[in-house]
Amino acid sequence: MAPKAKPTRGKPPADTSEERPIDDGKPIKITLLHGRGRHLGWVLFGGIAGGLLLWRFGSIGQALGLLLLAIAIQQGYRLAQTVLHAAGTFQVDGENVLVPTGLCSGAELKLQRSQIDHVFFLRRSVPWTQAGPLLIIETEGKSYSFPRDWFASDSDQRRVEMALNRQLKLNAAA
């Protein structure tokens, strides 16, 4: 029987990754994520289960089947939107800001930083139908919300917020 190898003690290997602060003032470009797989799952589940409920059950089952089919149709529309349009991209470059108006909507809002009034996170008062935290961007009488699910990671959502707020703080100080 061979002797067991003892673990070596010492310094952990040095981290060679380049650390970059979340907001270093450089231009950022963050692409949102579409929910194509989730939409496809709802289309398949709602279509199959709704069809079976309509075919084999009584009036209550048929009502539930119609509800599932309605959800499947809505999710089918959203799935088609993800195929037709890109998910959207946040781009902050100097004074120019490009903000998507929604996920896979195809429309983007081109703004100057001076047109943005407030940027903040809504963490606790989030509607039950959306994943928190919500990134809220208020511009000249309109507000846009971006749930956590639309971003690849929490840090992407934070980078957008910090990049936009950095300029708002500079404008307030001037």
N, C-alpha and C positions, 0 to 999 in steps of 0.2 A: 504494500500500500504506500503510495507516494505521500510525502508530507504536504500539508496544506500551505499554500502561499500566504504569507502575512501581508496585510495591507500596509503600504508605505505611508509614512506620515511626513508631512512637509507642507510647503506652500502650495496653494491651489494654482493651477496654471493661470498665467496672466491673460486677461481678457484683451484680445487684439481687435475687437470691434470698435469702430470709431463712434464715440458717443456724441450725439447731436442733441442739443436742447430742443424741446418741443417747438418753441418759437424763437428762431434766431434772426428773424427779419428777412429771410430769403423768400423768394416767390415759392408758393406751394401749389400743387395740383393734385387733388384727391378725387378719385373716381368712385362713385357710389356702386353698390352691389344690387343686382336685380334678384328677385326671389323666384326665378323660373321653376326650380324644383318644387318649391312649396305650392306654387300655383298649379303645376301639373298634378301633384298629389291630390289636391282638392278637386280638380276636374275629374280625375279617375274615380276617386272615392265617391264624390257626389253623384256622378253619372251612373256608376254601377249600383251603389246602395239605393239611390233615389229611384232608379228603374226597377229594382227588385221590390222595394216597398210599394210602388205604384201597381206592380203586377200581381203580387201575392197577398197583400194585406187589405184590411177594411178601410173605412173612411179616415180614421185617425192615422193609420200607417200611410195612407195615400197623401194626407196633408203633409206629413213629415217627408215623404218622398218628393213632393212638389217643392218643399223648402230646400231639400238637398239639391234638387235639380236647379233651382234658382241660384244657389250658392255656386254650383258647378258652372253655370253660365257666366256669372260675374267673374269667377276666377279664370274662366276661359278667355274673357275679354282682357283681363290683366295679363294673362300669358301671351296673348297676341301683342299687347303693348310692349312687352319685353323683347319680342322678336322684331317688331317694327322700329323701335327707338332704342338708342343707347340709354344706359342707366342715368347718366348725367354726371357732370364734373364740377367740383368747386375749384376755382382758379383765382388765386390772390396774387397779383403781380403789380407792385407799386401802387398807383392810384386806381387801377382797374380791378374790378371784382366781377367774376362770372359765377352766378348762383343758379342751379337748376330750380325750376318752379315746382317740381315733383319728381317722383321716381318713374323713369321711363315715359315721361310726358312729351319729350321731344322739344320742349320750350326751355330756353335759358334766359335769365335776366342779366343784362349787362348794366352794371352800376359803377359809379364813382364812389370811393370810400366816404365822401362827404354826404352821400345820399342815405347811408346806413345810420339809423338812429340808435338801436340797441342790439346787442348780441348776448344771449344768456342761455343757461341750461334750466329747463323745467324738470325737476327731479321727483317731487312728491305729488304734485297735483296733475298727474298724467292720466289721461283718459284710459279706461280699462282696455280699450281696443288697440292701444299703441304701446310699444315697448319703450321704457324710459332708459335713460334720460332723453328728453327731447331737446334738440338744439333749435332755438328760436332766433330768427333774424327779423327785425322790424325795420321797414323802410317806408318812408313817406306815406304813412297811413295803411300799409299792408304788413302782414306778418306771415312768415313762412316757417313751417315746422319740419324738422328732419329727425325721425326716430333713430335710435341706436342701431336697429336692424339694417338700415340702409348703408352703414359704414362697415368697412372690413374689420376695424378694431376701435376700441375706446379712444386710443391715441389719435386716430384720424379725426374723430369728432372734436376732440380737445384742440388739435392743431388748427382746425378751421376757426374755432371760437377764439383762441388766443391770437391768431393772426389778425382777425378782424377787430378784436378788442384793443390790441396794441395801438392801432392807428386811432381808435376812438379816444383812448387815454391821452395820446399825443395831441389830438385836436382840442381836448378839454383843457389841457395844460397851457396851450398857446393863447 
